[in-house]
């Protein structure tokens, strides 16, 4: 079973930056595609980006609008989400997840981390 642990969330002022981390462990985690999602109160879980461990080019949601960058460090078994020019509407719980293929659909992700809270103050 794959385990995912996110970190790096917190409180940041509008216009600031945060880098989220997701450490992966467990059996055959490198066979998975890693994705980042977020969920704000009262809203559906939203796809942000995904990348396979082979680190071909990430796939991004249009909503990231060039402000978010996903990357991976194979040596550390960790993927990252660099978020710049943060806005109050970026406030949400951010999750990393693992799927068998690149997909934007939350239901197709088999494993989820516990989430990390990001709060952007205006």
N, C-alpha and C positions, 0 to 999 in steps of 0.2 A: 504494500500500500504506500502511495506517495503522501508525504506530509509537506505542507506549505506553511511558512511562518512569515507574516509581513511585519515590517517595522518602518519607522521614519515619519509617521504622521505627527501632527501637532497643530499648534496655533501659529498662523503667519498673517502678516498684514497684506492687504491687497497690493498687487504688484510684486510681491516676493516670490521666492522659489522654495521648493521642497524636493527631496529625492526619496522616493519610497523604495524599499528593498523587499525581496521575497526570496527566502532561502528554501531550497527544495532538498528533500531527502527521501530515502525509501527505495523500494524495488523498482528498477527500470524507469526512474523518473525522466531519464534523458530521451525516452521514446515519446514523451508528451510534447505538446505545444503549450506554451505558457501564455496566459492572457491577463490583462488588467481590466477590472471593472470598477464601477462606483455606484453607490446607491444613496440618494438623498432621501430624507423623510418624506413619505407619501408618494415617492416616485419609483418607477421600475428600475431594476438593475440595468446599468448602461455600459455597453462595451466601449473600451477605450483603445486598446492595442493588443496585438498578439505577435509572438515570435516563436519559432521552433528552436530547440537547443542547438541545431546546426547553424543558427544565426544567419539565415538568409534575411533579406530585408523585412523589417517589421511591417505589419499591416495596421493602419490607424483608422479610427473613426473620424469622420469629417469634423465632428465637434471638437476634436483636439486642436484643430486649426493651427498646427505648427507649434503649439506651445508645449506639447508633451513629447518626450522622446523615450522610447523603450530600448533597453539594451540588456546584454547578458554577460556574465563572467563565468565561463565554464569551470575555471579553477576553483571558484568559490561556490559553485552550484547555486548561483544567485542571479536573479533578474532584477532590473531596476526600472523605475518610472521617474524620469526627471520632469518636473513640472515647473514651468516658468510663467511669469506674468499672471500670477494667480488672481482670480476674481472671487467675489463673495459667492457666486453661483457654483464655484468649484467645491464648496463645502459639502462633504459627504463622507460616508465610510468607503474606503478603497479596499478592494479585494484582489488578490491574485488567484488564479485558477489554472487547472491543467486539463487539456482535452486531447483527444486522439488525432485531431487535425486542426488546421486554422479555421476558425469559425467565429462569427460575431454573436452567436446565440448562446445565452447563458445555460440553457438546458443541456447543451452538448458538452459542457465542461463537467468532468467526473469528480474532480477534487477541488476543494476550496480552502483557502486560508481563513483565519478568524477575522480578518479585516483590521484596518487601522484608520482611526478618525483623522480627517483633515478639516480644519476649521479656518476659514479665511475671513479676517475682520476687515470691514470697510472703513 
